[in-house]
């Protein structure tokens, strides 16, 4: 066994696992306020990446393209909330499940008609030449993934804890009915959570596009793994998704190395099945106490 190769596989896989964690964090944001999930989150990642690619093709510098891309992602998140989630929540139904899937399919079809079906490279000013850190080869692009993930998640958590709007977010997450009695608009808070989720999806697209290229199917595998991370960690776990994302990414990489690339998807599915069977609230989730 070559320990250097194993260490390389673990680090490379863990860095990709951070992308799963970031998308899973988007699931966690909306679930916290509305107990709903955007099942078209992968399409938000993909459409945001295409929008950012278009902005780059128009000649906008990277430093301007990124905030514009995040803004567009937020608008897409708000569209999903308004068109697919709000009415279902007002009617206290589960219709948002089907509606978010339909909106995701709409985004997928629109992207194929607007940008085509071919995968396209995503230009980035970040160098792709590998550097050595403690004997492990990593690229600046991979490092940028880690920096971007921890930065955006850290800023959102600070926003939730240190601002009045953020505290309203936390209040609705804790008890929606009590928050409304205190004068907090739950509808606006849910809108905020979907806007933040869309922004997180856009950043995930920007970070992963230089590695995977941009295409209509770029996020189809990512979103399934991200959902596994969210469920295994717990949909109210916050930074727990980071730990599970790192673990799953490393486990996938090792599975591909030892068993074969065809089994790369297996660890995420196995973890998802075990979590649903053994601990539905997730490893870091809170136990649900029901009154009878």
LUMTOR-10483 format. One record per residue (C-alpha): residue number from 1; x, y, z; residue in three letters. Coordinates in Angstrom, 1 decimal, decimal comma. Layout:
N
<node num="NUM" c1="X" c2="Y" c3="Z" residu="ala"/>
...
END
This chain:
292
<node num="1" c1="0,0" c2="0,0" c3="0,0" residu="unk"/>
<node num="2" c1="1,4" c2="3,4" c3="-1,0" residu="unk"/>
<node num="3" c1="0,6" c2="5,7" c3="1,8" residu="unk"/>
<node num="4" c1="1,4" c2="8,8" c3="-0,2" residu="unk"/>
<node num="5" c1="-1,1" c2="7,8" c3="-2,9" residu="unk"/>
<node num="6" c1="-3,8" c2="7,1" c3="-0,2" residu="unk"/>
<node num="7" c1="-3,2" c2="10,4" c3="1,4" residu="unk"/>
<node num="8" c1="-3,5" c2="12,1" c3="-2,0" residu="unk"/>
<node num="9" c1="-6,8" c2="10,4" c3="-2,7" residu="unk"/>
<node num="10" c1="-8,2" c2="11,3" c3="0,7" residu="unk"/>
<node num="11" c1="-7,3" c2="15,0" c3="0,3" residu="unk"/>
<node num="12" c1="-8,5" c2="15,3" c3="-3,2" residu="unk"/>
<node num="13" c1="-11,7" c2="13,5" c3="-2,4" residu="unk"/>
<node num="14" c1="-12,3" c2="15,6" c3="0,8" residu="unk"/>
<node num="15" c1="-11,9" c2="18,9" c3="-1,2" residu="unk"/>
<node num="16" c1="-14,5" c2="17,7" c3="-3,6" residu="unk"/>
<node num="17" c1="-16,7" c2="16,7" c3="-0,7" residu="unk"/>
<node num="18" c1="-16,8" c2="20,3" c3="0,4" residu="unk"/>
<node num="19" c1="-18,8" c2="21,1" c3="-2,7" residu="unk"/>
<node num="20" c1="-21,3" c2="18,5" c3="-1,6" residu="unk"/>
<node num="21" c1="-21,4" c2="20,1" c3="1,8" residu="unk"/>
<node num="22" c1="-22,0" c2="23,6" c3="0,3" residu="unk"/>
<node num="23" c1="-25,0" c2="22,3" c3="-1,7" residu="unk"/>
<node num="24" c1="-26,2" c2="20,4" c3="1,3" residu="unk"/>
<node num="25" c1="-26,0" c2="23,7" c3="3,3" residu="unk"/>
<node num="26" c1="-28,4" c2="25,2" c3="0,8" residu="unk"/>
<node num="27" c1="-30,9" c2="22,4" c3="1,7" residu="unk"/>
<node num="28" c1="-30,3" c2="23,1" c3="5,4" residu="unk"/>
<node num="29" c1="-31,1" c2="26,8" c3="5,0" residu="unk"/>
<node num="30" c1="-34,5" c2="26,3" c3="3,6" residu="unk"/>
<node num="31" c1="-35,4" c2="23,4" c3="5,8" residu="unk"/>
<node num="32" c1="-34,6" c2="25,4" c3="8,9" residu="unk"/>
<node num="33" c1="-37,3" c2="28,1" c3="8,2" residu="unk"/>
<node num="34" c1="-40,0" c2="26,2" c3="6,2" residu="unk"/>
<node num="35" c1="-39,3" c2="22,5" c3="6,6" residu="unk"/>
<node num="36" c1="-39,1" c2="22,4" c3="2,8" residu="unk"/>
<node num="37" c1="-36,3" c2="21,6" c3="0,3" residu="unk"/>
<node num="38" c1="-35,7" c2="22,7" c3="-3,2" residu="unk"/>
<node num="39" c1="-35,4" c2="19,4" c3="-5,1" residu="unk"/>
<node num="40" c1="-34,3" c2="21,5" c3="-8,1" residu="unk"/>
<node num="41" c1="-31,2" c2="22,8" c3="-6,3" residu="unk"/>
<node num="42" c1="-28,9" c2="21,0" c3="-8,7" residu="unk"/>
<node num="43" c1="-30,4" c2="23,0" c3="-11,6" residu="unk"/>
<node num="44" c1="-29,8" c2="26,2" c3="-9,7" residu="unk"/>
<node num="45" c1="-26,1" c2="25,2" c3="-9,5" residu="unk"/>
<node num="46" c1="-26,1" c2="24,5" c3="-13,2" residu="unk"/>
<node num="47" c1="-28,0" c2="27,6" c3="-14,4" residu="unk"/>
<node num="48" c1="-25,9" c2="29,9" c3="-12,2" residu="unk"/>
<node num="49" c1="-22,8" c2="28,4" c3="-13,7" residu="unk"/>
<node num="50" c1="-24,1" c2="29,1" c3="-17,2" residu="unk"/>
<node num="51" c1="-25,0" c2="32,6" c3="-16,3" residu="unk"/>
<node num="52" c1="-21,5" c2="33,2" c3="-14,9" residu="unk"/>
<node num="53" c1="-20,0" c2="31,7" c3="-18,0" residu="unk"/>
<node num="54" c1="-22,1" c2="34,1" c3="-20,1" residu="unk"/>
<node num="55" c1="-21,0" c2="37,1" c3="-18,1" residu="unk"/>
<node num="56" c1="-17,4" c2="36,0" c3="-18,5" residu="unk"/>
<node num="57" c1="-17,9" c2="35,7" c3="-22,3" residu="unk"/>
<node num="58" c1="-19,2" c2="39,2" c3="-22,3" residu="unk"/>
<node num="59" c1="-15,9" c2="40,4" c3="-21,0" residu="unk"/>
<node num="60" c1="-16,7" c2="41,0" c3="-17,4" residu="unk"/>
<node num="61" c1="-13,7" c2="40,5" c3="-15,1" residu="unk"/>
<node num="62" c1="-13,8" c2="37,7" c3="-12,6" residu="unk"/>
<node num="63" c1="-14,1" c2="40,0" c3="-9,6" residu="unk"/>
<node num="64" c1="-17,3" c2="41,5" c3="-11,0" residu="unk"/>
<node num="65" c1="-18,7" c2="38,3" c3="-12,4" residu="unk"/>
<node num="66" c1="-18,7" c2="36,5" c3="-9,1" residu="unk"/>
<node num="67" c1="-20,9" c2="38,9" c3="-7,1" residu="unk"/>
<node num="68" c1="-23,2" c2="39,3" c3="-10,1" residu="unk"/>
<node num="69" c1="-23,5" c2="35,5" c3="-10,3" residu="unk"/>
<node num="70" c1="-24,3" c2="35,3" c3="-6,6" residu="unk"/>
<node num="71" c1="-27,0" c2="37,9" c3="-7,1" residu="unk"/>
<node num="72" c1="-28,5" c2="36,0" c3="-10,0" residu="unk"/>
<node num="73" c1="-28,5" c2="32,8" c3="-7,9" residu="unk"/>
<node num="74" c1="-30,4" c2="34,7" c3="-5,2" residu="unk"/>
<node num="75" c1="-33,0" c2="35,8" c3="-7,7" residu="unk"/>
<node num="76" c1="-33,4" c2="32,2" c3="-8,9" residu="unk"/>
<node num="77" c1="-33,9" c2="31,1" c3="-5,3" residu="unk"/>
<node num="78" c1="-36,5" c2="33,7" c3="-4,8" residu="unk"/>
<node num="79" c1="-38,3" c2="32,6" c3="-8,0" residu="unk"/>
<node num="80" c1="-38,4" c2="29,0" c3="-6,7" residu="unk"/>
<node num="81" c1="-39,9" c2="30,2" c3="-3,4" residu="unk"/>
<node num="82" c1="-42,5" c2="32,3" c3="-5,0" residu="unk"/>
<node num="83" c1="-43,5" c2="29,9" c3="-7,8" residu="unk"/>
<node num="84" c1="-43,1" c2="26,6" c3="-6,2" residu="unk"/>
<node num="85" c1="-43,1" c2="26,8" c3="-2,4" residu="unk"/>
<node num="86" c1="-45,1" c2="29,7" c3="-0,9" residu="unk"/>
<node num="87" c1="-48,6" c2="28,6" c3="-2,0" residu="unk"/>
<node num="88" c1="-48,0" c2="25,0" c3="-0,8" residu="unk"/>
<node num="89" c1="-46,8" c2="26,2" c3="2,6" residu="unk"/>
<node num="90" c1="-49,8" c2="28,5" c3="3,0" residu="unk"/>
<node num="91" c1="-52,0" c2="25,5" c3="2,2" residu="unk"/>
<node num="92" c1="-50,0" c2="23,3" c3="4,6" residu="unk"/>
<node num="93" c1="-49,5" c2="20,7" c3="1,9" residu="unk"/>
<node num="94" c1="-46,5" c2="18,9" c3="0,5" residu="unk"/>
<node num="95" c1="-47,0" c2="20,2" c3="-3,0" residu="unk"/>
<node num="96" c1="-43,7" c2="22,0" c3="-2,9" residu="unk"/>
<node num="97" c1="-42,0" c2="18,6" c3="-3,5" residu="unk"/>
<node num="98" c1="-43,5" c2="18,2" c3="-7,0" residu="unk"/>
<node num="99" c1="-43,4" c2="21,9" c3="-7,8" residu="unk"/>
<node num="100" c1="-39,7" c2="22,3" c3="-7,1" residu="unk"/>
<node num="101" c1="-38,9" c2="19,2" c3="-9,2" residu="unk"/>
<node num="102" c1="-41,0" c2="20,6" c3="-12,0" residu="unk"/>
<node num="103" c1="-39,2" c2="24,0" c3="-11,8" residu="unk"/>
<node num="104" c1="-35,9" c2="22,2" c3="-11,8" residu="unk"/>
<node num="105" c1="-36,9" c2="20,4" c3="-15,0" residu="unk"/>
<node num="106" c1="-38,0" c2="23,7" c3="-16,5" residu="unk"/>
<node num="107" c1="-34,5" c2="25,2" c3="-15,7" residu="unk"/>
<node num="108" c1="-32,9" c2="22,1" c3="-17,3" residu="unk"/>
<node num="109" c1="-34,9" c2="22,4" c3="-20,5" residu="unk"/>
<node num="110" c1="-34,3" c2="26,1" c3="-20,7" residu="unk"/>
<node num="111" c1="-30,6" c2="25,7" c3="-20,3" residu="unk"/>
<node num="112" c1="-30,5" c2="23,1" c3="-23,1" residu="unk"/>
<node num="113" c1="-32,3" c2="25,5" c3="-25,4" residu="unk"/>
<node num="114" c1="-30,3" c2="28,6" c3="-24,5" residu="unk"/>
<node num="115" c1="-26,8" c2="27,3" c3="-24,0" residu="unk"/>
<node num="116" c1="-26,9" c2="23,9" c3="-25,8" residu="unk"/>
<node num="117" c1="-26,2" c2="20,3" c3="-24,6" residu="unk"/>
<node num="118" c1="-22,4" c2="20,4" c3="-24,9" residu="unk"/>
<node num="119" c1="-20,1" c2="20,8" c3="-21,9" residu="unk"/>
<node num="120" c1="-18,1" c2="23,9" c3="-22,0" residu="unk"/>
<node num="121" c1="-14,9" c2="24,9" c3="-20,1" residu="unk"/>
<node num="122" c1="-15,2" c2="27,5" c3="-17,4" residu="unk"/>
<node num="123" c1="-12,4" c2="30,1" c3="-17,5" residu="unk"/>
<node num="124" c1="-10,9" c2="31,1" c3="-14,2" residu="unk"/>
<node num="125" c1="-7,9" c2="33,3" c3="-13,3" residu="unk"/>
<node num="126" c1="-6,9" c2="30,8" c3="-10,6" residu="unk"/>
<node num="127" c1="-3,9" c2="28,8" c3="-11,6" residu="unk"/>
<node num="128" c1="-4,4" c2="25,1" c3="-12,2" residu="unk"/>
<node num="129" c1="-0,7" c2="24,0" c3="-11,7" residu="unk"/>
<node num="130" c1="-0,3" c2="21,7" c3="-8,8" residu="unk"/>
<node num="131" c1="1,7" c2="22,6" c3="-5,7" residu="unk"/>
<node num="132" c1="3,1" c2="20,4" c3="-3,0" residu="unk"/>
<node num="133" c1="1,9" c2="20,7" c3="0,6" residu="unk"/>
<node num="134" c1="3,3" c2="18,2" c3="3,1" residu="unk"/>
<node num="135" c1="4,0" c2="15,9" c3="0,2" residu="unk"/>
<node num="136" c1="0,4" c2="16,1" c3="-1,2" residu="unk"/>
<node num="137" c1="-0,3" c2="17,6" c3="-4,5" residu="unk"/>
<node num="138" c1="-3,1" c2="20,1" c3="-4,6" residu="unk"/>
<node num="139" c1="-4,1" c2="22,8" c3="-7,1" residu="unk"/>
<node num="140" c1="-5,0" c2="26,4" c3="-6,3" residu="unk"/>
<node num="141" c1="-8,4" c2="25,7" c3="-7,9" residu="unk"/>
<node num="142" c1="-9,0" c2="23,0" c3="-5,2" residu="unk"/>
<node num="143" c1="-7,8" c2="25,3" c3="-2,5" residu="unk"/>
<node num="144" c1="-10,2" c2="28,0" c3="-3,8" residu="unk"/>
<node num="145" c1="-13,1" c2="25,5" c3="-3,2" residu="unk"/>
<node num="146" c1="-12,2" c2="25,1" c3="0,4" residu="unk"/>
<node num="147" c1="-11,7" c2="28,9" c3="0,9" residu="unk"/>
<node num="148" c1="-15,0" c2="29,7" c3="-0,8" residu="unk"/>
<node num="149" c1="-17,0" c2="27,1" c3="1,1" residu="unk"/>
<node num="150" c1="-15,8" c2="28,1" c3="4,5" residu="unk"/>
<node num="151" c1="-16,0" c2="31,8" c3="3,7" residu="unk"/>
<node num="152" c1="-19,7" c2="31,8" c3="2,5" residu="unk"/>
<node num="153" c1="-20,8" c2="29,5" c3="5,3" residu="unk"/>
<node num="154" c1="-19,0" c2="31,5" c3="7,9" residu="unk"/>
<node num="155" c1="-20,5" c2="34,8" c3="6,7" residu="unk"/>
<node num="156" c1="-24,0" c2="33,4" c3="6,6" residu="unk"/>
<node num="157" c1="-23,7" c2="32,0" c3="10,1" residu="unk"/>
<node num="158" c1="-22,3" c2="35,4" c3="11,3" residu="unk"/>
<node num="159" c1="-25,3" c2="37,1" c3="9,6" residu="unk"/>
<node num="160" c1="-27,7" c2="34,8" c3="11,3" residu="unk"/>
<node num="161" c1="-26,2" c2="35,3" c3="14,8" residu="unk"/>
<node num="162" c1="-25,2" c2="39,0" c3="14,7" residu="unk"/>
<node num="163" c1="-27,9" c2="40,9" c3="12,8" residu="unk"/>
<node num="164" c1="-31,5" c2="41,5" c3="13,6" residu="unk"/>
<node num="165" c1="-32,7" c2="39,9" c3="10,4" residu="unk"/>
<node num="166" c1="-30,5" c2="37,0" c3="11,1" residu="unk"/>
<node num="167" c1="-32,0" c2="36,6" c3="14,6" residu="unk"/>
<node num="168" c1="-35,4" c2="36,7" c3="13,0" residu="unk"/>
<node num="169" c1="-34,2" c2="33,8" c3="10,8" residu="unk"/>
<node num="170" c1="-33,1" c2="31,9" c3="13,9" residu="unk"/>
<node num="171" c1="-36,5" c2="32,6" c3="15,6" residu="unk"/>
<node num="172" c1="-38,5" c2="31,3" c3="12,7" residu="unk"/>
<node num="173" c1="-36,2" c2="28,2" c3="12,6" residu="unk"/>
<node num="174" c1="-36,9" c2="27,6" c3="16,3" residu="unk"/>
<node num="175" c1="-40,6" c2="28,1" c3="16,3" residu="unk"/>
<node num="176" c1="-42,5" c2="29,7" c3="13,4" residu="unk"/>
<node num="177" c1="-45,8" c2="30,2" c3="15,2" residu="unk"/>
<node num="178" c1="-44,1" c2="31,9" c3="18,2" residu="unk"/>
<node num="179" c1="-42,0" c2="34,1" c3="15,9" residu="unk"/>
<node num="180" c1="-45,1" c2="35,3" c3="14,1" residu="unk"/>
<node num="181" c1="-46,8" c2="36,2" c3="17,4" residu="unk"/>
<node num="182" c1="-43,7" c2="38,3" c3="18,1" residu="unk"/>
<node num="183" c1="-44,3" c2="40,3" c3="14,9" residu="unk"/>
<node num="184" c1="-41,7" c2="38,5" c3="12,7" residu="unk"/>
<node num="185" c1="-42,8" c2="37,8" c3="9,1" residu="unk"/>
<node num="186" c1="-42,3" c2="34,1" c3="8,5" residu="unk"/>
<node num="187" c1="-43,0" c2="34,6" c3="4,8" residu="unk"/>
<node num="188" c1="-40,2" c2="37,1" c3="4,4" residu="unk"/>
<node num="189" c1="-37,9" c2="34,9" c3="6,4" residu="unk"/>
<node num="190" c1="-38,6" c2="31,9" c3="4,2" residu="unk"/>
<node num="191" c1="-37,9" c2="34,2" c3="1,2" residu="unk"/>
<node num="192" c1="-34,6" c2="35,1" c3="2,7" residu="unk"/>
<node num="193" c1="-33,7" c2="31,5" c3="3,3" residu="unk"/>
<node num="194" c1="-34,4" c2="30,6" c3="-0,4" residu="unk"/>
<node num="195" c1="-32,4" c2="33,7" c3="-1,5" residu="unk"/>
<node num="196" c1="-29,5" c2="32,5" c3="0,6" residu="unk"/>
<node num="197" c1="-29,9" c2="29,0" c3="-0,7" residu="unk"/>
<node num="198" c1="-29,8" c2="30,3" c3="-4,3" residu="unk"/>
<node num="199" c1="-26,7" c2="32,3" c3="-3,6" residu="unk"/>
<node num="200" c1="-25,0" c2="29,2" c3="-2,1" residu="unk"/>
<node num="201" c1="-26,0" c2="27,2" c3="-5,2" residu="unk"/>
<node num="202" c1="-24,5" c2="29,9" c3="-7,4" residu="unk"/>
<node num="203" c1="-21,2" c2="29,8" c3="-5,5" residu="unk"/>
<node num="204" c1="-21,1" c2="26,0" c3="-5,8" residu="unk"/>
<node num="205" c1="-21,5" c2="26,4" c3="-9,5" residu="unk"/>
<node num="206" c1="-18,7" c2="28,9" c3="-9,7" residu="unk"/>
<node num="207" c1="-16,3" c2="26,8" c3="-7,6" residu="unk"/>
<node num="208" c1="-17,0" c2="23,4" c3="-9,2" residu="unk"/>
<node num="209" c1="-17,3" c2="24,6" c3="-12,9" residu="unk"/>
<node num="210" c1="-13,5" c2="24,9" c3="-13,5" residu="unk"/>
<node num="211" c1="-13,2" c2="21,3" c3="-12,3" residu="unk"/>
<node num="212" c1="-16,2" c2="19,6" c3="-14,0" residu="unk"/>
<node num="213" c1="-16,9" c2="22,0" c3="-16,9" residu="unk"/>
<node num="214" c1="-20,3" c2="23,5" c3="-17,5" residu="unk"/>
<node num="215" c1="-23,1" c2="21,5" c3="-18,9" residu="unk"/>
<node num="216" c1="-26,8" c2="20,8" c3="-18,4" residu="unk"/>
<node num="217" c1="-26,0" c2="17,6" c3="-16,4" residu="unk"/>
<node num="218" c1="-23,0" c2="19,0" c3="-14,4" residu="unk"/>
<node num="219" c1="-24,9" c2="19,0" c3="-11,1" residu="unk"/>
<node num="220" c1="-27,1" c2="15,9" c3="-11,5" residu="unk"/>
<node num="221" c1="-24,6" c2="13,7" c3="-9,6" residu="unk"/>
<node num="222" c1="-23,5" c2="16,4" c3="-7,2" residu="unk"/>
<node num="223" c1="-27,0" c2="17,1" c3="-5,9" residu="unk"/>
<node num="224" c1="-27,7" c2="13,4" c3="-5,1" residu="unk"/>
<node num="225" c1="-24,5" c2="13,3" c3="-3,0" residu="unk"/>
<node num="226" c1="-25,3" c2="16,6" c3="-1,4" residu="unk"/>
<node num="227" c1="-28,7" c2="15,3" c3="-0,4" residu="unk"/>
<node num="228" c1="-27,0" c2="12,3" c3="1,1" residu="unk"/>
<node num="229" c1="-24,7" c2="14,6" c3="3,1" residu="unk"/>
<node num="230" c1="-27,7" c2="16,7" c3="4,3" residu="unk"/>
<node num="231" c1="-29,7" c2="13,7" c3="5,5" residu="unk"/>
<node num="232" c1="-26,7" c2="11,9" c3="7,1" residu="unk"/>
<node num="233" c1="-25,6" c2="15,0" c3="8,9" residu="unk"/>
<node num="234" c1="-29,1" c2="16,1" c3="9,8" residu="unk"/>
<node num="235" c1="-31,1" c2="18,8" c3="8,0" residu="unk"/>
<node num="236" c1="-30,8" c2="21,1" c3="11,0" residu="unk"/>
<node num="237" c1="-27,1" c2="20,4" c3="11,6" residu="unk"/>
<node num="238" c1="-25,4" c2="23,6" c3="10,2" residu="unk"/>
<node num="239" c1="-21,7" c2="22,9" c3="10,0" residu="unk"/>
<node num="240" c1="-22,3" c2="19,2" c3="10,5" residu="unk"/>
<node num="241" c1="-22,7" c2="19,0" c3="6,7" residu="unk"/>
<node num="242" c1="-19,0" c2="20,0" c3="6,4" residu="unk"/>
<node num="243" c1="-17,8" c2="17,0" c3="8,4" residu="unk"/>
<node num="244" c1="-20,0" c2="14,6" c3="6,5" residu="unk"/>
<node num="245" c1="-19,1" c2="16,2" c3="3,2" residu="unk"/>
<node num="246" c1="-15,4" c2="15,8" c3="3,9" residu="unk"/>
<node num="247" c1="-15,9" c2="12,2" c3="5,0" residu="unk"/>
<node num="248" c1="-18,0" c2="11,2" c3="2,0" residu="unk"/>
<node num="249" c1="-15,7" c2="12,9" c3="-0,5" residu="unk"/>
<node num="250" c1="-12,7" c2="11,0" c3="0,9" residu="unk"/>
<node num="251" c1="-14,6" c2="7,7" c3="1,1" residu="unk"/>
<node num="252" c1="-15,7" c2="8,0" c3="-2,5" residu="unk"/>
<node num="253" c1="-12,2" c2="8,6" c3="-3,6" residu="unk"/>
<node num="254" c1="-10,9" c2="5,6" c3="-1,7" residu="unk"/>
<node num="255" c1="-13,7" c2="3,4" c3="-3,0" residu="unk"/>
<node num="256" c1="-12,8" c2="4,4" c3="-6,5" residu="unk"/>
<node num="257" c1="-9,2" c2="3,6" c3="-5,9" residu="unk"/>
<node num="258" c1="-9,6" c2="0,3" c3="-4,2" residu="unk"/>
<node num="259" c1="-12,8" c2="-1,1" c3="-5,7" residu="unk"/>
<node num="260" c1="-13,2" c2="0,7" c3="-9,0" residu="unk"/>
<node num="261" c1="-14,5" c2="3,9" c3="-10,5" residu="unk"/>
<node num="262" c1="-17,9" c2="2,2" c3="-11,2" residu="unk"/>
<node num="263" c1="-18,5" c2="2,0" c3="-7,4" residu="unk"/>
<node num="264" c1="-17,8" c2="5,6" c3="-6,7" residu="unk"/>
<node num="265" c1="-21,4" c2="6,5" c3="-6,2" residu="unk"/>
<node num="266" c1="-22,0" c2="3,6" c3="-3,8" residu="unk"/>
<node num="267" c1="-20,8" c2="5,2" c3="-0,5" residu="unk"/>
<node num="268" c1="-23,2" c2="8,1" c3="-0,6" residu="unk"/>
<node num="269" c1="-26,2" c2="5,8" c3="-1,3" residu="unk"/>
<node num="270" c1="-25,2" c2="3,4" c3="1,4" residu="unk"/>
<node num="271" c1="-24,8" c2="6,2" c3="3,9" residu="unk"/>
<node num="272" c1="-28,2" c2="7,6" c3="2,9" residu="unk"/>
<node num="273" c1="-29,9" c2="4,2" c3="3,4" residu="unk"/>
<node num="274" c1="-28,2" c2="3,6" c3="6,8" residu="unk"/>
<node num="275" c1="-29,1" c2="7,1" c3="8,0" residu="unk"/>
<node num="276" c1="-32,7" c2="6,8" c3="7,0" residu="unk"/>
<node num="277" c1="-32,9" c2="3,3" c3="8,6" residu="unk"/>
<node num="278" c1="-31,0" c2="3,9" c3="11,8" residu="unk"/>
<node num="279" c1="-31,0" c2="7,6" c3="12,6" residu="unk"/>
<node num="280" c1="-33,5" c2="9,6" c3="10,4" residu="unk"/>
<node num="281" c1="-32,7" c2="12,9" c3="12,2" residu="unk"/>
<node num="282" c1="-29,0" c2="12,6" c3="11,1" residu="unk"/>
<node num="283" c1="-25,7" c2="12,1" c3="12,9" residu="unk"/>
<node num="284" c1="-25,8" c2="15,7" c3="14,2" residu="unk"/>
<node num="285" c1="-29,5" c2="16,2" c3="14,2" residu="unk"/>
<node num="286" c1="-31,7" c2="16,7" c3="17,2" residu="unk"/>
<node num="287" c1="-33,9" c2="13,9" c3="18,4" residu="unk"/>
<node num="288" c1="-37,6" c2="14,7" c3="17,8" residu="unk"/>
<node num="289" c1="-39,9" c2="14,3" c3="20,8" residu="unk"/>
<node num="290" c1="-43,5" c2="13,8" c3="20,0" residu="unk"/>
<node num="291" c1="-46,3" c2="14,4" c3="22,5" residu="unk"/>
<node num="292" c1="-49,0" c2="11,7" c3="22,6" residu="unk"/>
END
